[in-house]
Amino acid sequence: MIKLVIAWLNFVSLHVCAILFAYLATLSVMPVTREEERGEQDWKECAQLRNISFVFAGIMILNTIFWFWFPVSELAWVLSPDPLFGIIIGLIIAMPCFILMMVAMKDAGKEMGAPQKGISLHGGIYKKIRHPGALGEMPLYIVVAMFVNSLFLTIWMLLFTHLHTNPYLL
């Protein structure tokens, strides 16, 4: 009974954190637009929103990992009979994504954690890709779902990352 309660709490937490992460992360990348509406304090607020969104992203990852021990039984679909399959495919996807994310972090510097007025990211990897950090980060959520060998979470994370990166589809 306790395992069932934990599974459902984890399931609800995953969804709530995903919604909060997506919403706050979206707000955090719009300091110019928000400044026009509310003033210059929004640059600082966007930095705070970004940091809070990182917390919800971390909880979302923990929820995904906890799924390994506490799946909702009706949704405990296995990605593969061999758990090593998800790990290998996940690593193949994760390596270039992680490298891209690290390059983006290096090129963005402090801007990655806190948007700063007057700084324009047009150098390094940002010459080629508009949001390289997000491009590297988003598939990693899918990878974590693959690591826990969950078909449900893999599909869920695919939909989440697609909708999060394409908010006009909602």
TORTOR-949446 format. One line per field, with one value per atom (N, C-alpha, C): residue in one letter; atom name; x, y, z. Coordinates in steps of 0.001 Angstrom, whole numbers. Layout:
BEGIN
residu	A,...
atome	CA,...
east	X,...
north	Y,...
up	Z,...
***
This chain:
BEGIN
residu	M,M,M,I,I,I,K,K,K,L,L,L,V,V,V,I,I,I,A,A,A,W,W,W,L,L,L,N,N,N,F,F,F,V,V,V,S,S,S,L,L,L,H,H,H,V,V,V,C,C,C,A,A,A,I,I,I,L,L,L,F,F,F,A,A,A,Y,Y,Y,L,L,L,A,A,A,T,T,T,L,L,L,S,S,S,V,V,V,M,M,M,P,P,P,V,V,V,T,T,T,R,R,R,E,E,E,E,E,E,E,E,E,R,R,R,G,G,G,E,E,E,Q,Q,Q,D,D,D,W,W,W,K,K,K,E,E,E,C,C,C,A,A,A,Q,Q,Q,L,L,L,R,R,R,N,N,N,I,I,I,S,S,S,F,F,F,V,V,V,F,F,F,A,A,A,G,G,G,I,I,I,M,M,M,I,I,I,L,L,L,N,N,N,T,T,T,I,I,I,F,F,F,W,W,W,F,F,F,W,W,W,F,F,F,P,P,P,V,V,V,S,S,S,E,E,E,L,L,L,A,A,A,W,W,W,V,V,V,L,L,L,S,S,S,P,P,P,D,D,D,P,P,P,L,L,L,F,F,F,G,G,G,I,I,I,I,I,I,I,I,I,G,G,G,L,L,L,I,I,I,I,I,I,A,A,A,M,M,M,P,P,P,C,C,C,F,F,F,I,I,I,L,L,L,M,M,M,M,M,M,V,V,V,A,A,A,M,M,M,K,K,K,D,D,D,A,A,A,G,G,G,K,K,K,E,E,E,M,M,M,G,G,G,A,A,A,P,P,P,Q,Q,Q,K,K,K,G,G,G,I,I,I,S,S,S,L,L,L,H,H,H,G,G,G,G,G,G,I,I,I,Y,Y,Y,K,K,K,K,K,K,I,I,I,R,R,R,H,H,H,P,P,P,G,G,G,A,A,A,L,L,L,G,G,G,E,E,E,M,M,M,P,P,P,L,L,L,Y,Y,Y,I,I,I,V,V,V,V,V,V,A,A,A,M,M,M,F,F,F,V,V,V,N,N,N,S,S,S,L,L,L,F,F,F,L,L,L,T,T,T,I,I,I,W,W,W,M,M,M,L,L,L,L,L,L,F,F,F,T,T,T,H,H,H,L,L,L,H,H,H,T,T,T,N,N,N,P,P,P,Y,Y,Y,L,L,L,L,L,L
atome	N,CA,C,N,CA,C,N,CA,C,N,CA,C,N,CA,C,N,CA,C,N,CA,C,N,CA,C,N,CA,C,N,CA,C,N,CA,C,N,CA,C,N,CA,C,N,CA,C,N,CA,C,N,CA,C,N,CA,C,N,CA,C,N,CA,C,N,CA,C,N,CA,C,N,CA,C,N,CA,C,N,CA,C,N,CA,C,N,CA,C,N,CA,C,N,CA,C,N,CA,C,N,CA,C,N,CA,C,N,CA,C,N,CA,C,N,CA,C,N,CA,C,N,CA,C,N,CA,C,N,CA,C,N,CA,C,N,CA,C,N,CA,C,N,CA,C,N,CA,C,N,CA,C,N,CA,C,N,CA,C,N,CA,C,N,CA,C,N,CA,C,N,CA,C,N,CA,C,N,CA,C,N,CA,C,N,CA,C,N,CA,C,N,CA,C,N,CA,C,N,CA,C,N,CA,C,N,CA,C,N,CA,C,N,CA,C,N,CA,C,N,CA,C,N,CA,C,N,CA,C,N,CA,C,N,CA,C,N,CA,C,N,CA,C,N,CA,C,N,CA,C,N,CA,C,N,CA,C,N,CA,C,N,CA,C,N,CA,C,N,CA,C,N,CA,C,N,CA,C,N,CA,C,N,CA,C,N,CA,C,N,CA,C,N,CA,C,N,CA,C,N,CA,C,N,CA,C,N,CA,C,N,CA,C,N,CA,C,N,CA,C,N,CA,C,N,CA,C,N,CA,C,N,CA,C,N,CA,C,N,CA,C,N,CA,C,N,CA,C,N,CA,C,N,CA,C,N,CA,C,N,CA,C,N,CA,C,N,CA,C,N,CA,C,N,CA,C,N,CA,C,N,CA,C,N,CA,C,N,CA,C,N,CA,C,N,CA,C,N,CA,C,N,CA,C,N,CA,C,N,CA,C,N,CA,C,N,CA,C,N,CA,C,N,CA,C,N,CA,C,N,CA,C,N,CA,C,N,CA,C,N,CA,C,N,CA,C,N,CA,C,N,CA,C,N,CA,C,N,CA,C,N,CA,C,N,CA,C,N,CA,C,N,CA,C,N,CA,C,N,CA,C,N,CA,C,N,CA,C,N,CA,C,N,CA,C,N,CA,C,N,CA,C,N,CA,C,N,CA,C,N,CA,C,N,CA,C,N,CA,C,N,CA,C,N,CA,C,N,CA,C,N,CA,C,N,CA,C,N,CA,C,N,CA,C,N,CA,C,N,CA,C,N,CA,C,N,CA,C,N,CA,C,N,CA,C,N,CA,C,N,CA,C,N,CA,C,N,CA,C,N,CA,C,N,CA,C,N,CA,C,N,CA,C
east	822,0,867,1919,2797,3510,3916,4590,3666,2387,1403,1232,1164,1032,2267,3436,4676,4719,4294,4289,3403,2206,1296,1763,2342,2907,4047,4867,5960,5421,4376,3738,3188,2481,1919,3039,4052,5181,5890,6055,6682,5918,4606,3795,3790,3637,3630,4978,6067,7400,7663,7178,7357,6641,5426,4669,5355,5762,6432,7774,8535,9811,9604,8683,8450,7991,7079,6544,7628,8331,9351,10544,10943,12049,11678,10438,9985,9995,9491,9518,10948,11854,13222,14034,13592,14344,13740,12854,12190,12422,13650,13828,13548,13857,13631,12131,11374,9924,9312,9749,9196,9598,10811,11256,10363,9961,9084,7758,7274,5987,6103,7209,7258,8467,9433,10582,11847,12917,14252,14461,13652,13816,13577,12977,12696,13954,15061,16304,16706,16621,16949,15915,14652,13589,13753,14160,14373,15497,16529,17610,17068,16231,15641,14726,13925,13029,13823,14933,15772,16316,16784,17319,16230,15052,13945,13545,13556,13209,14211,15498,16512,16185,15667,15285,14172,13156,12057,12535,13485,14057,14775,15504,16197,15227,14147,13134,12491,12262,11686,12603,13892,14846,14800,14748,14639,13353,12242,10991,11147,11852,12074,12905,13940,14782,13991,13186,12373,11389,11014,10086,10626,11938,12571,12100,11987,11576,10086,9493,8089,7287,7140,6327,4843,4038,2595,2324,1757,1676,977,-52,-756,101,1134,1996,3435,3626,4968,5342,5287,5625,7142,7657,9097,9541,10599,11150,11709,12419,13026,13158,13041,13258,14676,15596,16980,17237,17350,17554,18806,19765,20997,20723,19663,19294,19068,18224,17938,19168,20030,21255,22188,22356,23257,22722,21445,20849,20900,20589,20644,22025,23059,24426,24805,24365,24647,24020,22811,22137,22762,23082,23542,24907,25816,27183,27234,26700,26769,25934,24805,23965,24696,25363,26103,27254,27962,29061,28523,27416,26802,26406,25833,25424,26636,27720,28924,29546,29569,30082,29208,27901,26971,27201,27397,27643,28947,29973,31260,31112,30443,30296,29350,28361,27400,27940,28813,29346,28254,28290,27306,25890,25784,24480,23641,24296,23563,22685,23180,22419,21610,22053,21367,21468,20344,20389,20860,21696,22268,21983,21501,21153,22406,22250,23342,24267,24079,24927,24161,24824,24220,25072,24459,25191,25208,26304,26443,27779,28569,29865,29843,30940,31071,29971,29440,28384,27124,26953,25753,25731,26850,26857,26070,26041,25435,24042,23830,22591,22032,20740,20110,20095,19711,19630,20356,21687,22417,22285,22130,21960,20689,19598,18325,18394,19057,19188,19969,20936,21680,20929,20188,19515,18271,17417,16113,16195,17060,17125,17605,18285,18783,17636,16500,15333,14835,14857,14462,15453,16728,17778,17573,17250,17032,15869,14820,13688,14130,15018,15536,16393,17149,17995,17180,15970,15134,14268,14478,13823,12300,11827,10387,9915,9086,8517,7574,6754,5839,6592,7626,8363,9126,9609,10302,9334,8141,7123,6727,6526,6119,7164,8439,9513,9644,9419,9415,8343,7142,6054,6362,6872,7196,8233,9324,10377,9879,9051,8510,7604,6708,5797,6536,7541,8292,9092,9625,10410,9549,8272,7321,6066,6151,5006,3779,3929,2776,1883,2350,1535,461,632,-334,-1641
north	-1200,0,1267,1263,2435,2651,1542,1644,2266,1918,2467,3972,4388,5813,6582,6028,6691,6795,5723,5732,6855,6996,8034,9437,9578,10883,11268,10297,10526,10928,10241,10519,11953,12337,13689,14723,14443,15365,15561,14490,14581,15555,15440,16301,17752,17949,19311,19983,19266,19846,20122,19264,19491,20761,20948,22152,23399,23354,24511,24792,23738,23915,24582,24055,24600,26053,26344,27702,28683,28337,29250,29395,28307,28387,29273,29172,30018,31486,31796,33181,33694,32816,33243,33626,33206,33540,34729,35464,36601,37919,38220,39453,40724,40742,41952,42227,41203,41352,41749,41104,41397,42797,43243,44588,45653,45416,46372,46536,45467,45497,45959,45549,45737,46506,46755,47525,46696,47382,46797,45725,45703,44705,43287,43181,41860,41095,41772,41066,40228,40821,40090,38999,39312,38328,37145,37401,36312,35387,35941,35115,34236,34806,34027,32932,33280,32292,31152,31487,30465,29500,30054,29203,28325,28880,28088,26999,27331,26323,25173,25475,24423,23470,24004,23166,22203,22720,21856,20835,21205,20248,19131,19487,18480,17534,18073,17228,16315,16854,16057,14872,15112,14028,13002,13484,12559,11735,12381,11641,10537,10839,9853,8694,9002,7944,7118,7773,7059,6105,6417,5558,4133,4012,2685,1808,2393,1653,1776,2882,3159,3513,2571,2877,2764,3511,3322,2029,1040,-308,-328,495,524,1122,1838,2495,1958,819,243,-526,158,-458,-479,-1603,-1785,-1365,-591,-152,-1343,-2210,-3371,-4482,-5742,-6833,-6816,-6285,-6163,-4714,-4438,-3056,-2394,-3214,-2674,-1927,-2301,-1643,-145,191,1597,2358,1691,2346,2635,1678,1873,2953,2863,3883,5245,5259,6503,7124,6314,6841,7388,6716,7192,8567,8761,10059,11076,10636,11556,12175,11417,11940,13219,13238,14497,15617,15245,16262,16905,16094,16599,17494,17082,17894,19232,19202,20431,21345,20769,21561,22190,21458,21990,23121,22959,24007,25257,25053,26183,26891,26134,26737,27539,26987,27688,28986,28915,30091,31139,30695,31636,32280,31573,32110,32346,33491,33822,33934,34228,34394,33112,31966,30701,30650,31145,31104,32341,33482,34743,35662,35953,36868,38252,38862,40164,41154,42305,43339,43790,43954,44454,43375,42136,41050,40314,40148,39457,38237,37079,35851,35572,35972,35733,35076,34745,34129,32639,31974,30547,29738,28795,27920,28708,29862,30683,31302,31247,31672,30689,29428,28357,27953,28017,27510,28562,28826,29857,29492,28258,27819,26483,26489,25215,24533,25304,24694,23867,24424,23704,22504,22678,21584,20422,20731,19675,19119,19978,19571,18723,19118,18470,16963,16481,15018,14265,14948,14255,13796,14474,14009,12679,12565,11316,10211,10559,9598,9025,9872,9391,8391,8678,7741,6421,6490,5265,4485,5192,4534,3720,4186,3427,2389,2250,1220,1361,2594,2844,3379,2593,3044,4216,4132,5223,6534,6529,7773,8249,7337,7736,8476,7930,8609,9932,9909,11113,12208,11849,12842,13341,12470,12918,13983,13717,14697,15970,15808,16971,17861,17268,18083,18714,18002,18558,19754,19590,20682,21844,21525,22583,23424,22794,23527,24121,23759,24299,24752,25781,26150,26590,26954,27391,26229,25002,23824,23588,24207,23984,24642
up	0,0,0,823,898,-434,-1058,-2359,-3404,-3360,-4286,-4066,-2823,-2495,-2961,-2699,-3136,-4655,-5335,-6811,-7337,-6776,-7254,-6865,-5676,-5292,-6237,-6577,-7512,-8881,-9330,-10613,-10646,-9597,-9516,-9442,-8628,-8503,-9842,-10592,-11914,-12803,-12827,-13679,-13200,-11905,-11363,-11612,-11347,-11559,-13032,-13919,-15361,-15794,-15307,-15664,-15118,-13859,-13253,-13919,-14218,-14903,-16256,-17048,-18384,-18315,-17419,-17293,-16834,-15771,-15236,-16182,-16817,-17772,-18946,-19407,-20509,-20097,-18918,-18434,-18278,-17860,-17562,-18795,-19968,-21186,-21930,-21248,-21895,-21157,-20728,-19946,-20739,-22022,-22824,-22933,-23270,-23384,-22049,-20988,-19663,-19192,-19571,-19187,-19820,-21053,-21734,-20999,-20411,-19715,-18271,-17591,-16148,-15633,-16474,-16020,-15865,-15513,-15493,-14420,-13367,-12320,-12853,-14026,-14572,-14971,-15196,-15484,-14275,-13103,-11875,-11627,-11865,-11663,-12616,-13848,-14801,-14329,-13723,-13171,-12048,-11192,-10100,-10645,-11639,-12242,-12879,-13506,-14133,-13078,-11962,-10898,-10277,-10083,-9541,-10538,-11829,-12843,-12828,-12553,-12453,-11306,-10212,-9077,-9490,-10187,-10633,-11660,-12500,-13452,-12700,-11654,-10846,-10166,-9618,-8979,-10016,-11211,-12292,-12640,-12663,-12928,-11796,-10553,-9418,-9494,-9874,-10045,-11081,-12156,-13215,-12690,-11920,-11339,-10330,-9487,-8493,-9158,-10398,-11145,-11236,-11248,-11319,-10160,-8967,-7777,-7483,-7935,-7619,-8871,-9797,-10983,-10655,-11377,-11304,-12082,-11410,-11994,-13360,-13542,-14828,-15946,-15583,-16567,-16542,-15930,-15798,-17061,-18178,-19456,-19598,-19993,-20110,-21516,-21568,-22853,-23627,-22925,-23552,-22513,-22925,-21967,-21389,-22167,-21706,-21296,-19990,-19528,-20099,-20507,-21082,-22390,-23100,-24352,-24131,-23153,-22855,-22421,-21673,-21204,-22371,-23267,-24417,-25352,-25718,-26596,-25902,-24610,-23843,-23848,-23669,-23688,-25060,-26102,-27466,-27681,-27162,-27281,-26330,-25114,-24068,-24355,-24911,-25087,-25923,-27154,-27907,-27273,-26636,-25988,-24823,-24038,-22884,-23346,-24379,-24921,-25423,-26171,-26672,-25515,-24472,-23317,-22620,-22503,-21860,-22695,-24013,-24897,-24767,-24737,-24587,-23260,-22200,-20882,-20887,-21531,-21601,-22397,-23537,-24389,-23799,-23035,-22443,-21168,-20473,-19219,-18193,-17539,-16505,-17063,-18339,-18981,-18907,-18799,-18731,-17481,-16377,-15129,-14862,-15392,-15108,-16320,-16960,-18104,-17656,-18493,-18143,-19263,-18869,-19839,-20591,-21894,-22722,-23249,-22825,-23317,-24410,-25536,-26655,-26980,-26988,-27257,-28757,-29368,-30807,-31146,-30139,-30389,-30111,-30446,-30182,-30845,-30091,-30607,-30936,-30297,-30531,-31934,-32656,-34062,-34918,-34486,-35284,-34803,-33479,-32891,-31947,-32035,-31201,-29723,-29378,-27983,-27807,-27891,-27801,-26446,-25381,-24059,-24000,-24502,-24517,-25464,-26596,-27547,-26937,-26103,-25413,-24219,-23524,-22287,-22521,-23418,-23562,-23825,-24714,-24912,-23674,-22758,-21567,-20660,-20696,-19940,-20505,-21816,-22472,-22112,-22085,-21753,-20348,-19390,-18017,-18004,-18765,-18855,-19478,-20453,-21063,-20074,-19263,-18266,-17262,-16932,-15990,-16709,-18024,-18845,-18846,-18921,-18897,-20250,-20912,-22181,-21944,-20887,-20579,-20385,-19551,-19291,-20523,-21331,-22561,-23480,-23647,-24473,-23817,-22502,-21768,-21927,-21778,-21908,-23347,-24323,-25725,-25927,-25425,-25547,-24763,-23550,-22721,-23407,-23869,-24496,-25786,-26520,-27760,-27456,-26494,-26155,-25483,-24670,-23995,-24989,-26008,-26995,-28089,-28131,-29103,-28378,-27533,-26693,-27480,-28734,-29515,-29915,-29676,-29985,-28929,-27764,-26671,-26923
***
